[in-house]
Amino acid sequence: MTELTSRRLEIDALRALWAIRHHGGITRAAEALGLSQSAVSHKIKRLETSLDCDLLNRKPGASMFTTAGEDLLDYAGRILGLHDEALLSLSKTSLAGRVALGLTEDTTCTDLARILGRFRRLHPNVSVRTKVRMSLILRAMLERGELDAAIIQVFAHEVRPTDVVLFREQLHWVKHPDLTLPPGGPVPFLSFDDECFYRRWALDIGQDGGVGLETVFECASAAGIIAAVTSGLGVALLNGRHLQPDMEIVTNGLPAPPNLAYVVRRGRKVRNPALDTLVTEIESEVSRYGGLALAS
């Protein structure tokens, strides 16, 4: 018992450890958490001292976490989830009503799904009806008043002052390394369907920038586009989380794509206390973790 009482799992240290995995390193975790790199390193070192084991591999070329670190991360996710839910349960208010929420495919099996599940447990009298569509369709539904809010992708320069930014990432032209692009002919383009704003941007720059794109494959799902890229069928636009080891980022001969942002966007003149609470919980989650993990 004495040994257990002398070994502590500090919530802030666990949050730092979780952020290191989520953001891919101490430097990015520190930026996301609004801390210095030395502050994050100190939290991890203090946790390692308390537990009397190494959690991070510090040898060049080694995996980021030790076996003990990986084991602790499994617990850390559950501990942080219960900790945050307990705090919210103590401060919750009685809510009732309905929320019509739009999501993109990328955001359905993610941290956002966990937040929605927790929101349902804490506010059982609020009915959240979710519709999964592509971002352009969700934007149109917001404009028509069919949704109270939506979590959508937009180009970074399209973020509005009232949007809640959940995540930012890059958009890339990608192909299979074995695919040789024709020097003078049209570039074989692997495209999402007509309702994809990646596609619209690509076709617009194709017309305005003199880049010849020939659509040779069209699919509504990211999985289909990824399969086409890895099969060497052509060039596609994919965001960072969909990049695969057997993909090559194309930087020459094609215009640099705009950066992306995932945002919570509310409908026009929506006044809904249940929605206000849900958006606040999402914002708080972003603040605690420096961003949200989305689907890979």
Buried (B, 14 or more C-beta within 10 A) or exposed (E): EEEEEEEEBEBBBBBBBBBBBBBEBBEBBBBBBEBEBEEBBBBBBBBBEBBEBBBBBEEEEEEBBBEBBEEBBEEBBEBBBEBBBEEBEEEEEEBEBEBBBBBBBBBBEBBBBBBBEBBEEBBEEBEBEBBBBBBBBBBEBBEEEBBBBBBBBBBBEBBEEEBBBBBBBBBBBBBBEEBEBEEEEBBBBBBBEEBBBBBBBBBEBBEEEEBEBEBBBBBBEBEBBBBBBBEBBBBBBBBBEBBEEEBBEBEEEBBEBBEBBBBBBBBEEBEBEBBBBBBEBBBBBBEBBBBBBBBE
